[in-house]
Amino acid sequence: MEPLIGTFHDALTGETIVRELTDEEIAALPVDTDLPNAD
Amino acid sequence: MAVKTFTSEQLTSADTNTYLANSGWVYVAQGTAAPGSTTLSIDNCFNSTYANYVIVYNITGYAAGPLYMRLRTGSGDDSAANYAWARNYFRWDGGSWGGTGSMTDTTFTVGYCGASVTTIENTVNIYNPNKAERTSMSCNLVEIGSATTNSYNMIGNGQKQALTQFTGLSLIRYSTNTFGGTCTVYGNRLG
């Protein structure tokens, strides 16, 4: 499986980090309760 | 600030500074998602300087489906199932309309990508995210598909059912989608 990438920007420092999501972050990704419109 | 009518061609530094200090929406931050991102998080964009914020995002490289948003504290998303939201929708050809909502979701839905397109552009209003009050949001969503029969106008509202002082936000993909693009945060000057 492709690694899941997240982009993290800090408004205080202006720093942007692109990294793989942690296992904890992956586990917390939302379940798709809001589905695309069916029409 | 009282409205001032200039009567000369000279704009003083004092007047300029006054207008800058009372200029309404103020740029706070912009995050740029690397193409292929699952999430785009902006930390430390909410604080006591402003009460209300506007989030403007331009998502690229997306596939059909919703785009989610969560609020953050520190450097972590709040994924508690107390995001309350609802929206109504109207299909462009008038063929269907209705609404849906939840009191116990783990996200707000703040955008939709329609069939045959790869971008979402939208503005989300966020109220009181950094106060120890419930944080509310409102947004106008448009899902533009390949025809009037799969394109929609939508209006969404929501409230985070917690008294948390949030300091950031995340945009989060649907299903296996990924995205690039930008998300810009503006604060509304208090007075």
gemmi code that builds the backbone of each chain (N, CA, C; Angstrom):
import gemmi

chains = {
    "A": [
        ("MET", (0.842, -1.188, 0.000), (0.000, 0.000, 0.000), (0.883, 1.245, 0.000)),
        ("GLU", (0.492, 2.215, -0.794), (1.222, 3.485, -0.828), (1.192, 4.151, 0.544)),
        ("PRO", (2.307, 4.752, 0.959), (2.276, 5.489, 2.232), (1.324, 6.669, 2.148)),
        ("LEU", (0.688, 6.967, 3.250), (-0.223, 8.106, 3.305), (0.558, 9.335, 3.735)),
        ("ILE", (0.492, 10.364, 2.896), (1.282, 11.574, 3.102), (0.405, 12.689, 3.662)),
        ("GLY", (0.927, 13.413, 4.612), (0.252, 14.595, 5.123), (1.158, 15.809, 5.009)),
        ("THR", (0.539, 16.968, 4.764), (1.277, 18.235, 4.744), (0.906, 19.022, 5.988)),
        ("PHE", (1.914, 19.491, 6.717), (1.695, 20.177, 7.989), (2.380, 21.541, 7.941)),
        ("HIS", (1.570, 22.589, 8.079), (2.086, 23.954, 8.027), (1.903, 24.600, 9.392)),
        ("ASP", (2.959, 25.240, 9.876), (2.900, 25.952, 11.151), (2.811, 27.451, 10.868)),
        ("ALA", (1.692, 28.055, 11.263), (1.491, 29.485, 10.980), (2.437, 30.359, 11.773)),
        ("LEU", (2.951, 29.877, 12.891), (3.865, 30.676, 13.704), (5.247, 30.759, 13.079)),
        ("THR", (5.747, 29.631, 12.639), (7.114, 29.587, 12.124), (7.181, 29.698, 10.603)),
        ("GLY", (6.049, 29.444, 9.939), (6.039, 29.422, 8.487), (6.583, 28.138, 7.897)),
        ("GLU", (6.930, 27.207, 8.770), (7.523, 25.953, 8.311), (6.457, 24.987, 7.793)),
        ("THR", (6.760, 24.309, 6.701), (5.881, 23.278, 6.150), (6.627, 21.953, 6.117)),
        ("ILE", (5.999, 20.945, 6.659), (6.595, 19.610, 6.680), (5.678, 18.658, 5.912)),
        ("VAL", (6.249, 17.881, 5.034), (5.524, 16.825, 4.338), (6.088, 15.493, 4.839)),
        ("ARG", (5.236, 14.694, 5.404), (5.715, 13.429, 5.984), (4.625, 12.364, 5.903)),
        ("GLU", (5.023, 11.112, 6.131), (4.047, 10.035, 6.219), (3.229, 10.203, 7.492)),
        ("LEU", (1.953, 9.888, 7.393), (1.120, 9.912, 8.590), (1.553, 8.803, 9.540)),
        ("THR", (1.433, 9.084, 10.830), (1.750, 8.071, 11.828), (0.616, 7.040, 11.890)),
        ("ASP", (0.899, 5.919, 12.504), (-0.143, 4.895, 12.664), (-1.349, 5.463, 13.405)),
        ("GLU", (-1.069, 6.296, 14.392), (-2.159, 6.906, 15.171), (-3.002, 7.837, 14.294)),
        ("GLU", (-2.330, 8.608, 13.454), (-3.060, 9.518, 12.567), (-3.870, 8.742, 11.528)),
        ("ILE", (-3.298, 7.649, 11.028), (-4.023, 6.829, 10.052), (-5.257, 6.214, 10.695)),
        ("ALA", (-5.095, 5.747, 11.920), (-6.236, 5.134, 12.610), (-7.352, 6.135, 12.866)),
        ("ALA", (-6.983, 7.403, 12.978), (-7.979, 8.440, 13.285), (-8.632, 9.023, 12.038)),
        ("LEU", (-8.188, 8.616, 10.842), (-8.819, 9.160, 9.630), (-10.307, 8.830, 9.633)),
        ("PRO", (-11.112, 9.731, 9.113), (-12.561, 9.536, 9.234), (-13.081, 8.369, 8.413)),
        ("VAL", (-14.085, 7.746, 8.963), (-14.863, 6.788, 8.191), (-15.802, 7.587, 7.306)),
        ("ASP", (-16.002, 7.109, 6.104), (-16.753, 7.901, 5.135), (-18.245, 7.808, 5.380)),
        ("THR", (-18.696, 8.650, 6.300), (-20.132, 8.680, 6.586), (-20.877, 9.594, 5.640)),
        ("ASP", (-20.168, 10.578, 5.082), (-20.818, 11.537, 4.199), (-20.456, 11.174, 2.769)),
        ("LEU", (-21.337, 10.469, 2.123), (-21.030, 9.902, 0.829), (-21.338, 10.879, -0.296)),
        ("PRO", (-20.745, 10.662, -1.467), (-21.073, 11.522, -2.601), (-22.555, 11.432, -2.927)),
        ("ASN", (-23.060, 12.494, -3.523), (-24.451, 12.472, -3.937), (-24.667, 11.346, -4.945)),
        ("ALA", (-25.811, 10.715, -4.830), (-26.053, 9.500, -5.599), (-26.663, 9.756, -6.964)),
        ("ASP", (-27.141, 10.968, -7.207), (-27.820, 11.226, -8.479), (-26.852, 11.146, -9.658)),
    ],
    "B": [
        ("MET", (-13.837, 52.125, 13.541), (-13.205, 53.344, 13.058), (-14.213, 54.148, 12.248)),
        ("ALA", (-14.266, 55.430, 12.548), (-15.192, 56.282, 11.806), (-14.742, 56.408, 10.352)),
        ("VAL", (-15.689, 56.501, 9.477), (-15.368, 56.700, 8.068), (-14.765, 58.088, 7.898)),
        ("LYS", (-13.686, 58.154, 7.194), (-13.017, 59.433, 6.999), (-12.994, 59.788, 5.529)),
        ("THR", (-13.315, 61.015, 5.237), (-13.247, 61.508, 3.868), (-12.001, 62.359, 3.722)),
        ("PHE", (-11.156, 61.981, 2.796), (-9.932, 62.746, 2.601), (-10.227, 64.010, 1.812)),
        ("THR", (-9.636, 65.077, 2.258), (-9.892, 66.368, 1.602), (-8.636, 66.952, 0.975)),
        ("SER", (-7.539, 66.203, 1.071), (-6.321, 66.666, 0.427), (-5.670, 65.482, -0.257)),
        ("GLU", (-4.618, 65.739, -0.977), (-3.930, 64.666, -1.682), (-2.893, 63.986, -0.803)),
        ("GLN", (-2.798, 64.436, 0.440), (-1.768, 63.908, 1.312), (-2.365, 62.869, 2.254)),
        ("LEU", (-1.856, 61.637, 2.161), (-2.257, 60.574, 3.075), (-1.133, 60.395, 4.098)),
        ("THR", (-1.426, 60.724, 5.335), (-0.375, 60.706, 6.345), (-0.072, 59.289, 6.790)),
        ("SER", (1.091, 59.126, 7.396), (1.438, 57.810, 7.949), (0.470, 57.439, 9.058)),
        ("ALA", (0.024, 58.405, 9.836), (-0.922, 58.103, 10.909), (-2.234, 57.566, 10.340)),
        ("ASP", (-2.741, 58.220, 9.294), (-3.972, 57.732, 8.681), (-3.765, 56.349, 8.070)),
        ("THR", (-2.631, 56.178, 7.410), (-2.345, 54.884, 6.785), (-2.304, 53.784, 7.829)),
        ("ASN", (-1.605, 54.041, 8.926), (-1.509, 53.028, 9.976), (-2.863, 52.744, 10.602)),
        ("THR", (-3.677, 53.770, 10.745), (-5.014, 53.567, 11.302), (-5.846, 52.677, 10.390)),
        ("TYR", (-5.765, 52.943, 9.093), (-6.546, 52.130, 8.169), (-6.030, 50.697, 8.109)),
        ("LEU", (-4.729, 50.544, 8.149), (-4.171, 49.192, 8.148), (-4.576, 48.433, 9.397)),
        ("ALA", (-4.662, 49.150, 10.519), (-5.004, 48.509, 11.793), (-6.488, 48.193, 11.899)),
        ("ASN", (-7.272, 48.682, 10.980), (-8.718, 48.455, 11.012), (-9.203, 47.945, 9.662)),
        ("SER", (-8.417, 47.053, 9.092), (-8.648, 46.723, 7.690), (-9.524, 45.503, 7.474)),
        ("GLY", (-10.216, 45.065, 8.504), (-11.157, 43.971, 8.302), (-10.482, 42.620, 8.260)),
        ("TRP", (-10.619, 41.932, 7.143), (-10.027, 40.600, 7.045), (-8.516, 40.706, 6.894)),
        ("VAL", (-7.813, 39.960, 7.701), (-6.355, 40.036, 7.746), (-5.774, 38.652, 7.448)),
        ("TYR", (-4.836, 38.623, 6.553), (-4.167, 37.364, 6.225), (-3.457, 36.799, 7.452)),
        ("VAL", (-3.667, 35.523, 7.717), (-3.015, 34.867, 8.853), (-1.985, 33.840, 8.384)),
        ("ALA", (-2.394, 32.960, 7.487), (-1.476, 31.891, 7.084), (-1.975, 31.241, 5.804)),
        ("GLN", (-1.065, 30.589, 5.122), (-1.434, 29.768, 3.976), (-0.613, 28.484, 3.991)),
        ("GLY", (-1.311, 27.365, 3.877), (-0.649, 26.074, 3.739), (-0.798, 25.573, 2.329)),
        ("THR", (0.254, 24.987, 1.806), (0.224, 24.417, 0.461), (0.451, 22.918, 0.553)),
        ("ALA", (-0.556, 22.167, 0.159), (-0.467, 20.713, 0.250), (0.400, 20.166, -0.875)),
        ("ALA", (1.334, 19.323, -0.501), (2.104, 18.627, -1.530), (1.157, 17.725, -2.314)),
        ("PRO", (1.284, 17.678, -3.648), (0.403, 16.791, -4.422), (0.460, 15.364, -3.881)),
        ("GLY", (-0.699, 14.742, -3.791), (-0.757, 13.393, -3.243), (-0.979, 13.346, -1.749)),
        ("SER", (-1.271, 14.508, -1.144), (-1.483, 14.538, 0.304), (-2.838, 13.931, 0.677)),
        ("THR", (-2.839, 13.301, 1.834), (-4.075, 12.796, 2.424), (-4.710, 13.853, 3.318)),
        ("THR", (-3.857, 14.652, 3.944), (-4.321, 15.715, 4.838), (-3.481, 16.969, 4.597)),
        ("LEU", (-4.092, 18.112, 4.893), (-3.370, 19.380, 4.969), (-3.740, 20.027, 6.295)),
        ("SER", (-2.760, 20.155, 7.181), (-3.008, 20.723, 8.505), (-2.306, 22.069, 8.625)),
        ("ILE", (-2.992, 23.014, 9.234), (-2.397, 24.323, 9.529), (-2.499, 24.526, 11.034)),
        ("ASP", (-1.360, 24.575, 11.699), (-1.320, 24.763, 13.148), (-1.069, 26.227, 13.483)),
        ("ASN", (-1.544, 26.611, 14.669), (-1.306, 27.955, 15.224), (-1.878, 29.077, 14.352)),
        ("CYS", (-2.972, 28.803, 13.676), (-3.629, 29.848, 12.880), (-4.798, 30.489, 13.619)),
        ("PHE", (-5.273, 29.870, 14.696), (-6.333, 30.448, 15.511), (-5.743, 30.880, 16.850)),
        ("ASN", (-5.993, 32.124, 17.235), (-5.581, 32.585, 18.559), (-6.519, 33.703, 18.995)),
        ("SER", (-6.174, 34.346, 20.086), (-7.086, 35.341, 20.653), (-7.083, 36.667, 19.892)),
        ("THR", (-6.210, 36.805, 18.905), (-6.171, 38.059, 18.143), (-7.484, 38.290, 17.403)),
        ("TYR", (-8.038, 37.222, 16.856), (-9.286, 37.324, 16.107), (-10.295, 36.320, 16.661)),
        ("ALA", (-11.563, 36.687, 16.557), (-12.611, 35.768, 17.004), (-13.083, 34.879, 15.862)),
        ("ASN", (-13.207, 35.469, 14.685), (-13.807, 34.756, 13.552), (-12.838, 34.709, 12.373)),
        ("TYR", (-12.968, 33.675, 11.589), (-12.002, 33.423, 10.517), (-12.729, 33.002, 9.234)),
        ("VAL", (-12.062, 33.261, 8.136), (-12.499, 32.731, 6.842), (-11.394, 31.838, 6.303)),
        ("ILE", (-11.793, 30.676, 5.869), (-10.857, 29.720, 5.281), (-11.171, 29.631, 3.792)),
        ("VAL", (-10.192, 29.893, 2.962), (-10.370, 29.804, 1.508), (-9.439, 28.717, 0.999)),
        ("TYR", (-10.009, 27.736, 0.346), (-9.128, 26.675, -0.144), (-9.351, 26.417, -1.627)),
        ("ASN", (-8.289, 25.991, -2.280), (-8.310, 25.567, -3.682), (-7.668, 24.192, -3.736)),
        ("ILE", (-8.482, 23.184, -3.877), (-7.999, 21.803, -3.877), (-7.835, 21.331, -5.311)),
        ("THR", (-6.734, 20.670, -5.580), (-6.466, 20.160, -6.928), (-6.178, 18.664, -6.867)),
        ("GLY", (-6.315, 18.019, -8.030), (-5.964, 16.610, -8.134), (-6.888, 15.684, -7.376)),
        ("TYR", (-8.132, 16.122, -7.173), (-9.072, 15.351, -6.365), (-9.951, 14.471, -7.252)),
        ("ALA", (-10.611, 13.529, -6.647), (-11.597, 12.702, -7.336), (-12.957, 12.927, -6.682)),
        ("ALA", (-13.990, 12.406, -7.289), (-15.344, 12.665, -6.812), (-15.501, 12.266, -5.344)),
        ("GLY", (-16.177, 13.145, -4.618), (-16.452, 12.862, -3.218), (-16.304, 14.084, -2.345)),
        ("PRO", (-16.667, 13.958, -1.078), (-16.591, 15.100, -0.160), (-15.172, 15.383, 0.310)),
        ("LEU", (-14.985, 16.572, 0.855), (-13.749, 16.963, 1.528), (-14.110, 17.285, 2.977)),
        ("TYR", (-13.357, 16.724, 3.894), (-13.665, 16.870, 5.307), (-12.769, 17.918, 5.971)),
        ("MET", (-13.224, 18.432, 7.098), (-12.401, 19.323, 7.912), (-12.543, 18.949, 9.374)),
        ("ARG", (-11.404, 19.005, 10.090), (-11.401, 18.856, 11.543), (-10.676, 20.039, 12.166)),
        ("LEU", (-11.011, 20.310, 13.408), (-10.305, 21.321, 14.182), (-9.172, 20.655, 14.939)),
        ("ARG", (-8.141, 21.443, 15.264), (-6.950, 20.894, 15.902), (-6.607, 21.655, 17.178)),
        ("THR", (-6.019, 20.946, 18.104), (-5.387, 21.555, 19.275), (-3.955, 21.050, 19.330)),
        ("GLY", (-3.028, 21.968, 19.617), (-1.632, 21.541, 19.582), (-1.291, 21.071, 18.196)),
        ("SER", (-0.886, 19.832, 18.075), (-0.549, 19.308, 16.760), (-1.359, 18.062, 16.435)),
        ("GLY", (-2.578, 17.979, 16.974), (-3.396, 16.813, 16.689), (-4.830, 17.184, 16.351)),
        ("ASP", (-5.430, 16.399, 15.453), (-6.839, 16.608, 15.100), (-7.738, 16.218, 16.263)),
        ("ASP", (-8.825, 16.943, 16.421), (-9.883, 16.522, 17.341), (-10.841, 15.653, 16.536)),
        ("SER", (-10.814, 14.359, 16.791), (-11.645, 13.425, 16.030), (-12.837, 12.932, 16.837)),
        ("ALA", (-13.141, 13.590, 17.947), (-14.297, 13.180, 18.755), (-15.588, 13.300, 17.943)),
        ("ALA", (-16.494, 12.391, 18.192), (-17.732, 12.313, 17.411), (-18.762, 13.310, 17.916)),
        ("ASN", (-18.400, 14.582, 17.860), (-19.344, 15.630, 18.260), (-19.292, 16.825, 17.301)),
        ("TYR", (-19.023, 16.532, 16.051), (-19.184, 17.531, 15.000), (-20.638, 17.443, 14.515)),
        ("ALA", (-21.396, 18.452, 14.803), (-22.791, 18.487, 14.345), (-22.860, 19.325, 13.072)),
        ("TRP", (-23.541, 18.835, 12.087), (-23.625, 19.586, 10.835), (-24.879, 19.178, 10.069)),
        ("ALA", (-25.264, 20.028, 9.174), (-26.368, 19.715, 8.265), (-26.169, 20.522, 6.997)),
        ("ARG", (-26.747, 20.049, 5.947), (-26.717, 20.840, 4.713), (-27.939, 20.486, 3.881)),
        ("ASN", (-28.316, 21.437, 3.071), (-29.346, 21.149, 2.086), (-28.721, 21.208, 0.706)),
        ("TYR", (-29.382, 20.638, -0.240), (-28.830, 20.636, -1.591), (-29.944, 20.788, -2.614)),
        ("PHE", (-29.552, 21.268, -3.763), (-30.479, 21.473, -4.878), (-29.740, 21.128, -6.160)),
        ("ARG", (-30.248, 20.134, -6.850), (-29.594, 19.760, -8.112), (-29.898, 20.794, -9.181)),
        ("TRP", (-28.888, 21.068, -10.006), (-28.973, 22.207, -10.917), (-30.160, 22.130, -11.872)),
        ("ASP", (-30.564, 20.947, -12.221), (-31.704, 20.851, -13.131), (-33.032, 20.805, -12.394)),
        ("GLY", (-32.971, 20.947, -11.069), (-34.203, 20.909, -10.281), (-34.765, 19.525, -10.102)),
        ("GLY", (-34.009, 18.539, -10.538), (-34.522, 17.173, -10.494), (-34.547, 16.560, -9.118)),
        ("SER", (-33.767, 17.090, -8.180), (-33.811, 16.572, -6.814), (-33.300, 17.630, -5.862)),
        ("TRP", (-33.785, 17.582, -4.663), (-33.319, 18.474, -3.606), (-33.637, 17.816, -2.272)),
        ("GLY", (-32.963, 18.273, -1.259), (-33.196, 17.665, 0.047), (-32.126, 18.109, 1.018)),
        ("GLY", (-31.885, 17.304, 2.010), (-30.890, 17.659, 3.018), (-30.486, 16.451, 3.826)),
        ("THR", (-29.402, 16.621, 4.572), (-28.926, 15.558, 5.445), (-28.127, 16.204, 6.572)),
        ("GLY", (-27.868, 15.456, 7.614), (-27.112, 16.014, 8.727), (-26.781, 14.960, 9.760)),
        ("SER", (-25.997, 15.377, 10.758), (-25.586, 14.478, 11.831), (-25.272, 15.303, 13.071)),
        ("MET", (-25.493, 14.739, 14.225), (-25.081, 15.377, 15.477), (-23.823, 14.731, 16.039)),
        ("THR", (-23.389, 13.629, 15.450), (-22.313, 12.831, 16.045), (-21.249, 12.448, 15.033)),
        ("ASP", (-20.952, 13.321, 14.098), (-19.933, 12.981, 13.108), (-18.543, 13.288, 13.682)),
        ("THR", (-17.517, 12.784, 13.031), (-16.137, 13.049, 13.462), (-15.472, 14.114, 12.599)),
        ("THR", (-16.234, 14.719, 11.688), (-15.713, 15.775, 10.803), (-16.849, 16.716, 10.430)),
        ("PHE", (-16.474, 17.880, 9.923), (-17.384, 18.685, 9.108), (-17.121, 18.318, 7.656)),
        ("THR", (-18.159, 18.352, 6.828), (-17.957, 18.290, 5.386), (-17.957, 19.714, 4.858)),
        ("VAL", (-16.890, 20.097, 4.167), (-16.759, 21.492, 3.728), (-16.609, 21.624, 2.216)),
        ("GLY", (-16.737, 20.526, 1.477), (-16.625, 20.629, 0.038), (-17.016, 19.335, -0.638)),
        ("TYR", (-17.269, 19.457, -1.929), (-17.586, 18.288, -2.742), (-16.909, 18.417, -4.088)),
        ("CYS", (-16.338, 17.342, -4.552), (-15.814, 17.280, -5.907), (-16.773, 16.454, -6.744)),
        ("GLY", (-17.222, 17.020, -7.851), (-18.190, 16.336, -8.678), (-17.547, 15.397, -9.682)),
        ("ALA", (-18.410, 14.738, -10.434), (-17.931, 13.815, -11.455), (-17.222, 14.587, -12.554)),
        ("SER", (-16.170, 14.016, -13.086), (-15.458, 14.543, -14.257), (-14.658, 15.797, -13.982)),
        ("VAL", (-14.507, 16.206, -12.732), (-13.654, 17.345, -12.413), (-12.666, 16.911, -11.326)),
        ("THR", (-11.656, 17.739, -11.086), (-10.606, 17.353, -10.127), (-10.310, 18.457, -9.122)),
        ("THR", (-11.150, 19.484, -9.076), (-10.859, 20.612, -8.198), (-12.073, 20.940, -7.331)),
        ("ILE", (-11.777, 21.537, -6.184), (-12.815, 22.120, -5.327), (-12.296, 23.478, -4.872)),
        ("GLU", (-13.135, 24.486, -4.981), (-12.814, 25.807, -4.443), (-13.960, 26.213, -3.531)),
        ("ASN", (-13.604, 26.682, -2.343), (-14.689, 27.014, -1.426), (-14.186, 27.930, -0.321)),
        ("THR", (-15.145, 28.565, 0.349), (-14.879, 29.410, 1.499), (-15.668, 28.879, 2.684)),
        ("VAL", (-14.983, 28.767, 3.812), (-15.622, 28.282, 5.039), (-15.469, 29.347, 6.112)),
        ("ASN", (-16.554, 29.697, 6.757), (-16.510, 30.645, 7.872), (-16.413, 29.861, 9.180)),
        ("ILE", (-15.479, 30.271, 10.043), (-15.286, 29.610, 11.332), (-15.461, 30.657, 12.429)),
        ("TYR", (-16.340, 30.359, 13.371), (-16.670, 31.337, 14.414), (-16.195, 30.845, 15.786)),
        ("ASN", (-15.402, 31.661, 16.454), (-14.946, 31.424, 17.838), (-14.126, 30.148, 18.029)),
        ("PRO", (-13.251, 29.798, 17.110), (-12.503, 28.546, 17.309), (-11.575, 28.573, 18.505)),
        ("ASN", (-11.063, 29.770, 18.866), (-10.071, 29.829, 19.948), (-10.677, 30.270, 21.272)),
        ("LYS", (-11.985, 30.381, 21.312), (-12.654, 30.697, 22.571), (-13.144, 29.410, 23.227)),
        ("ALA", (-13.301, 29.459, 24.546), (-13.822, 28.298, 25.265), (-15.337, 28.260, 25.093)),
        ("GLU", (-15.740, 28.235, 23.838), (-17.151, 28.179, 23.459), (-17.281, 27.167, 22.323)),
        ("ARG", (-18.484, 26.852, 21.980), (-18.670, 25.976, 20.834), (-18.249, 26.707, 19.558)),
        ("THR", (-17.545, 26.011, 18.704), (-17.081, 26.579, 17.438), (-18.098, 26.264, 16.353)),
        ("SER", (-18.524, 27.285, 15.648), (-19.505, 27.092, 14.575), (-18.855, 27.319, 13.222)),
        ("MET", (-19.475, 26.764, 12.211), (-18.974, 26.978, 10.849), (-20.148, 27.116, 9.899)),
        ("SER", (-19.919, 27.779, 8.800), (-20.894, 27.822, 7.719), (-20.135, 27.842, 6.405)),
        ("CYS", (-20.723, 27.262, 5.386), (-20.063, 27.261, 4.084), (-21.093, 27.058, 2.982)),
        ("ASN", (-20.761, 27.603, 1.856), (-21.541, 27.333, 0.655), (-20.755, 26.330, -0.172)),
        ("LEU", (-21.369, 25.226, -0.493), (-20.686, 24.195, -1.250), (-21.285, 24.148, -2.649)),
        ("VAL", (-20.438, 23.972, -3.613), (-20.940, 23.715, -4.954), (-20.243, 22.480, -5.479)),
        ("GLU", (-21.018, 21.568, -5.981), (-20.467, 20.366, -6.596), (-20.772, 20.446, -8.077)),
        ("ILE", (-19.752, 20.726, -8.859), (-19.943, 20.882, -10.297), (-19.522, 19.589, -10.974)),
        ("GLY", (-20.478, 18.939, -11.582), (-20.195, 17.688, -12.261), (-20.117, 17.887, -13.760)),
        ("SER", (-20.492, 16.869, -14.484), (-20.392, 16.917, -15.938), (-21.660, 17.430, -16.599)),
        ("ALA", (-22.716, 17.576, -15.812), (-23.997, 18.023, -16.366), (-24.850, 18.592, -15.244)),
        ("THR", (-25.951, 19.240, -15.621), (-26.837, 19.769, -14.578), (-27.461, 18.653, -13.758)),
        ("THR", (-27.465, 17.457, -14.302), (-28.074, 16.341, -13.579), (-27.151, 15.734, -12.534)),
        ("ASN", (-25.893, 16.179, -12.485), (-25.022, 15.709, -11.401), (-24.210, 16.865, -10.799)),
        ("SER", (-24.804, 18.064, -10.840), (-24.203, 19.246, -10.220), (-25.178, 19.794, -9.189)),
        ("TYR", (-24.614, 20.335, -8.098), (-25.463, 20.705, -6.966), (-25.025, 22.037, -6.357)),
        ("ASN", (-25.993, 22.806, -5.910), (-25.755, 23.889, -4.962), (-26.062, 23.358, -3.573)),
        ("MET", (-25.221, 23.721, -2.593), (-25.442, 23.254, -1.223), (-25.086, 24.364, -0.237)),
        ("ILE", (-25.771, 24.381, 0.867), (-25.444, 25.263, 1.982), (-25.261, 24.388, 3.211)),
        ("GLY", (-24.122, 24.553, 3.881), (-23.835, 23.740, 5.057), (-23.584, 24.588, 6.283)),
        ("ASN", (-23.971, 24.079, 7.418), (-23.711, 24.715, 8.701), (-23.311, 23.632, 9.690)),
        ("GLY", (-22.585, 24.031, 10.733), (-22.213, 23.037, 11.721), (-21.739, 23.669, 13.004)),
        ("GLN", (-21.578, 22.826, 14.009), (-21.064, 23.297, 15.291), (-20.323, 22.154, 15.973)),
        ("LYS", (-19.134, 22.462, 16.464), (-18.376, 21.502, 17.249), (-18.919, 21.549, 18.673)),
        ("GLN", (-19.433, 20.406, 19.123), (-20.144, 20.376, 20.402), (-19.146, 20.186, 21.549)),
        ("ALA", (-18.224, 21.133, 21.678), (-17.219, 21.083, 22.744), (-16.768, 22.503, 23.031)),
        ("LEU", (-16.221, 22.720, 24.221), (-15.792, 24.059, 24.621), (-14.283, 24.211, 24.499)),
        ("THR", (-13.723, 23.546, 23.525), (-12.277, 23.497, 23.333), (-11.775, 24.769, 22.649)),
        ("GLN", (-10.590, 25.228, 23.064), (-9.942, 26.353, 22.390), (-9.015, 25.798, 21.306)),
        ("PHE", (-9.505, 25.802, 20.084), (-8.753, 25.207, 18.990), (-7.704, 26.180, 18.463)),
        ("THR", (-6.626, 25.604, 17.943), (-5.528, 26.423, 17.434), (-5.222, 26.166, 15.953)),
        ("GLY", (-5.923, 25.214, 15.348), (-5.647, 24.915, 13.954), (-6.741, 24.099, 13.315)),
        ("LEU", (-6.481, 23.694, 12.086), (-7.478, 22.924, 11.330), (-6.769, 21.951, 10.410)),
        ("SER", (-7.519, 20.958, 9.975), (-7.039, 20.036, 8.947), (-8.097, 19.862, 7.875)),
        ("LEU", (-7.671, 19.826, 6.629), (-8.504, 19.343, 5.537), (-8.127, 17.889, 5.307)),
        ("ILE", (-9.120, 17.036, 5.126), (-8.881, 15.594, 5.088), (-9.611, 14.992, 3.901)),
        ("ARG", (-8.952, 14.088, 3.255), (-9.490, 13.488, 2.050), (-10.651, 12.512, 2.353)),
        ("TYR", (-11.423, 12.241, 1.305), (-12.467, 11.223, 1.320), (-11.914, 9.928, 0.751)),
        ("SER", (-12.263, 8.826, 1.373), (-11.934, 7.497, 0.865), (-10.446, 7.385, 0.555)),
        ("THR", (-10.095, 7.020, -0.673), (-8.688, 6.891, -1.048), (-8.200, 8.083, -1.865)),
        ("ASN", (-8.992, 9.156, -1.919), (-8.569, 10.360, -2.645), (-7.284, 10.937, -2.059)),
        ("THR", (-6.583, 11.690, -2.873), (-5.481, 12.526, -2.405), (-5.632, 13.883, -3.071)),
        ("PHE", (-4.847, 14.853, -2.614), (-5.001, 16.197, -3.174), (-3.739, 17.023, -3.020)),
        ("GLY", (-3.693, 18.109, -3.790), (-2.742, 19.187, -3.590), (-3.529, 20.467, -3.414)),
        ("GLY", (-2.861, 21.605, -3.526), (-3.579, 22.868, -3.456), (-3.242, 23.687, -2.229)),
        ("THR", (-3.989, 24.763, -2.056), (-3.699, 25.706, -0.978), (-4.908, 25.904, -0.076)),
        ("CYS", (-4.609, 26.312, 1.145), (-5.646, 26.674, 2.111), (-5.145, 27.938, 2.837)),
        ("THR", (-5.934, 28.999, 2.728), (-5.542, 30.278, 3.284), (-6.491, 30.669, 4.411)),
        ("VAL", (-5.917, 31.182, 5.500), (-6.697, 31.564, 6.679), (-6.640, 33.072, 6.840)),
        ("TYR", (-7.819, 33.688, 6.976), (-7.926, 35.123, 7.246), (-8.655, 35.313, 8.581)),
        ("GLY", (-8.184, 36.266, 9.360), (-8.855, 36.599, 10.609), (-9.614, 37.896, 10.468)),
        ("ASN", (-10.715, 38.000, 11.179), (-11.526, 39.220, 11.140), (-11.145, 40.105, 12.320)),
        ("ARG", (-10.584, 41.264, 12.016), (-10.101, 42.153, 13.062), (-11.244, 42.537, 13.995)),
        ("LEU", (-10.937, 42.577, 15.272), (-11.989, 42.729, 16.277), (-12.561, 44.146, 16.317)),
        ("GLY", (-11.779, 45.154, 16.047), (-12.360, 46.483, 16.131), (-11.378, 47.553, 15.727)),
    ],
}
model = gemmi.Model(1)
for chain_id, residues in chains.items():
    chain = gemmi.Chain(chain_id)
    for i, (resn, *xyz) in enumerate(residues, 1):
        res = gemmi.Residue()
        res.name, res.seqid = resn, gemmi.SeqId(i, " ")
        for name, pos in zip(("N", "CA", "C"), xyz):
            atom = gemmi.Atom()
            atom.name, atom.element = name, gemmi.Element(name[0])
            atom.pos, atom.b_iso = gemmi.Position(*pos), 0.0
            res.add_atom(atom)
        chain.add_residue(res)
    model.add_chain(chain)
structure = gemmi.Structure()
structure.add_model(model)
structure.setup_entities()
